[in-house]
Amino acid sequence: MRSGAGEELSRGPAAAVETTGLTKRFGDLVAVDSLDLHVRSGEVYGFLGPNGAGKTTTLRMLLGLVRPSAGTIRILGTLSEGRGTTSLDRVGALIEGPAFYPFLTGRDNLRSLAARRRLPDGRVAEVLALVGLAERAEDRYGTYSLGMKQRLGLAAALLGRPELLILDEPTNGLDPSGMAEMRAVIRDLADSGCTVLLSSHLLGEVRQICDRVGVVSHGRLVSQQRIDELGGPGALRVRAAPLERARDRLARLVGTDVVTVAGDALEVAVPTDLAPTINRALVADGVAVHELRWHEPDLERVFLDLTKETHDVA
């Protein structure tokens, strides 16, 4: 599938990030290959792919930390020359591991950053509260856990009230509760008008937080679409015994083309409002129904299918 598949890039809201043919070579290695990204203003855009797919290199090029080998970058309407632009003053970023002074407290690290950027000291308390670090703000950074370091990195990225926030694996090191809090913070930022571009290799995480997603493999964009389009519609999952009798009964009821065997269960591609009808039909036919629930698409399978398609075409 070619870059930008599934949508007309010229339509919809203005772009906060737009790249055309973005490429980065390290000798014979092509880390990023003709990437066309289109991140709309005000959305949460997930940049999804396995480790080594080219995500971090792409984000570093967007921020002017790595010079592209080819292609163009436009950030918040300003064309980049590959070494950053004045628009980066309106961008916050957390790329790879955040770097702070280990002997300073979390609060003093942020105060140092705020002073260098001539930002009001009161903003430090605001971002510490926003990321849930207010109670640990007086602890030295060197004593922080990995998850706390991620939170402080996000707080630093938010100091300047950015219009665009670029995050590289923002939930790295967080426990489930911390991940949920991070998702809530990011969603609130987007709801307030901030555009968020985040990279991740966690399919389930991206599905819970993002509006649209770009899937990258071996430096190539293999899909770019709304998150609810990735993987297509879901299906009713039915676990019943005997399974063969259940399959035959459902095939007669809704058609053989929408009933498939998935391990020890059946997946029935019909609307959820048919669940009561399906349950009654199976029970009337002497089938014991152990489970009947809505099943979302398996994004792991979707990702493997998308990348396999690209490799086959190549």
N, C-alpha and C positions, 0 to 999 in steps of 0.2 A: 504494500500500500504506500503510496507516495505521501510526502510531507503535506500536511494540511488536509488530508482526506477527510471527508464527512461533513465539510462545511465550506461556505463561501467566506473567505477572510475579509472581503471588502464590505461585508454587512455587519450590522450590530454596533455596539458601543465603540468609541475610540480606543486605540491600543495604548496601553501603558508600556508594553514591551513589544517590539516587533523586530524580528531578524529576517534577513533574506540571504540565503546561500551561506550561512555562517559556517566556517570551516576552520579547524585547527589541526595542523600537522606537527608532529614531533619527529623529525627525520622521516623515516618510511612509515611511521605509525600515523594513521588518520584517527585522531581521538574524537573529532566532531566533523560530521560529513554533510555539508550543504543543508544546514538546519534552518527551517522556516518556522519560527515561533510567532504566535499572535496571542498576547495576553491582554484581555480587555480590562479597561479601567473599572475598578470596584469589585472584581471577582477574586476568588481564591482558585488559583491555577496550580494543578499538581503536575510536576515534572517527574514522571514515573519510569523507573528502569532498574535493572540489577546493578550491583556494584561494578564499576568499570565500564558502564555504558556511555560515559561522557557527560554526565549530569554536572558534576562539580566543575569540570573544565568550562562548560557552557556558562555557568553562573559566574565564574571568575572573569570570563570575557565580557559579560554584561557589565561588570563592575570596573572594567579597565585594569584588572590585575594581571590579565594575560592578553597579549595582542593577537587578534585573529590572523590566520593565514589568508583568509579570503572572506568576502561577504560584508554585509552592513548590519549595524545595530542602531535602533532608535529607541531611546528611553524617555518616556514622558514627553514625547513629541520632538525631542532633540536628537539629531543625528550624531552618533559617536564616531570619533576617529580612531577608536581602538585603545585609547589611553584615558578613558573617562571623559565626562563632559560636565558642564556646570549643573546639569540636571541631577547629578549624583548628590548634590546637597539636599535633594528632596527624597533620597533613597536611604533606607536602613537595611543592614545586611548582617546575617550570621552565617558565615561560611567556614566549614570544617570546625575545628575546635577553637572556642573563644580564647583570647590571650589577655590575661590580667596579671597584676602584681600579686604573687602569692602571700606576701607579708602584710598587704593592706586588707581592710575589711571590704565586704561587698559594696557598702555605701561609699567608702572613700575611693574605691576604684571608679565608680560612676561619677563621683564628684570631680575626679581628675579629668575624666573624659569630657564632662560638661564644661569645665573651666577652659579646656583647650578649644572647645567649639563655641565658647562664649554663650553658653546656654544657662538659663536661670537655675540656681541651685534647687529651687523648689520642685523642678521637674524630676529630680532624682528620687524623691519620696514617692512621686506619682507612679513612676515606672516600676519601682520596687513593689509597690502594692499591686500593681497590675499583673505582675508575674508571680505573685505569691511568695515574695522573699522578704517582706517587711520585718517579720519576726527574726530572721537570721541575718539582717543587714549589718549587724555589728560583729559578726563572726569573720575571721580571716578567710580570704578566698582559698588559701591552701588547705583549709579544713573542709571545704565543700565537697559534696558527692558529685558524681558526673552529671546527674540530673539537675542539681542546683547550679552547676557551672553553665549548663545549657540555659537555664532560666536567667542567669545574670547576663549571658550573652544576648538573649532576646531583649532584656531591659536596656542594654547599651544600644541595641539597634533602634529602639523606640524613643531614645532621648530627644531626637530632633523632630518628633511628630512627622514621620515620613509619609509621603503620598504613595510610595511603593516600598514594600518590604520583601526582601529576598532571603529565603531561609534554606539552608542545606541540612536536610535530615533533622528537623527541629525537635522531634520527639526522642532522639537518640539518648539513651541512658535514663529515660523516665520510667517510673513504675506505672501500672495501669491508671492509678488515680492522677498522677502527674500528666500522663498523656491526655486524659480527659480534660484536665484544666488547661493544658496548652491548646487543645482544639477549641475550647470555649474562648480563650483569649484571641486566637486567630480569627474565629468567626465574628467576634465582637468588633475587631479591627476592620474587617471587611464590611460589616454592617454600618460602620461609621464613615465609610468612604475610602478606606485605605485598600489599595490593590496588594494582594499577597501572591507571590510566586514561590512555591516550596518544592523542593526535590524530596523524593522518598523512594525506597525500595519495598515499602509495606503497602500492599494493595488494599487491604482492609482499612488502613488508616486514611489513605487517599479518598476512598469511597465515602468515609464518614464526614469529611470536611470540605472537599473541593466542589466547585461548580463545573469546571472543565478540567480535562487532563490531556497531556501529551505523553505518549509512550515512546521511549527511546531505546534502541538496541544497537550496540556497536557503533554509536555515534550518529545513527540515523533516526529520524522521527518516523515511526511506523504508523502512528495514529494520533489524531488530534480532534477531540470531540467532547460533547457534554458527558459528564460522569454517568448520567442515567442512560446514555446510549451505549456505554462501554459494556459489552457482553450481551446486549439485547435484553428482551423481556425475561422475567423469571418464570417459575413454573410451580405447580403444586407437587410437593413431594409426598408420596404415599408408600408407607411400609405396611404390608399386609401379608397374610398367609391363608392359603397357598398363593405364592406370587404369580405363578402362571395363570391361575384362574382369575386373579385380579386383573392381570394384563389383558386377558381375553375379554373380560367383562367391560373394561374401560375402552378397549378398542371398538367394541360394538356400540358403546355409549357416545364416545366423542370422536372416534376415528383413529385408525392405526398410525397416521402420520404425526400425531401429537403425543403419543405414548411411547416412552423409551425406558429401557431398563438401565438403572444407575446403581450398580452394586447389588445390595440387598433391598433396593427400593425401586419405585417407579417415579419418573418425572412426567407430569402431564401438563403440557403447554396450553393451559386454558385460563380464563379469568378466575380470580379468587371467589367470585360469587357462585361458581359452580361446585364449590367444596361440599355444601350440604347434599346436593344431588348425587355427587360421586359417592359420598359416604353411605347414603341410603341404598344406592344401587349395589354396592359391594356387600353390605350387610344382608340385604334381601337375597343375594346369591350365595350366602353361606360363607363369605370371606370375612376373616377376622382382621379388623383395621387397627393396627398398633400405632400408627402415626399419620397425621394428615395436616400438613402445614405449608405455608408459602416458602419457597426456596429461591433466594437471590442467585444471580449468575455467579459462577465460580471464576473470580477475576484472575486467579493463578492460571487456570486453564485458558482464559481469554488471552492473557499475556503471552503464554507459550504459543498459542495459535497465531497471534499477530506476528511474533518474531519469526516463527517457522515460515509463515507466508512470505515474509521479506527475504529470508534466506533462500527460499525456493526460487523466488523471482530473480534474485541476484545470481 
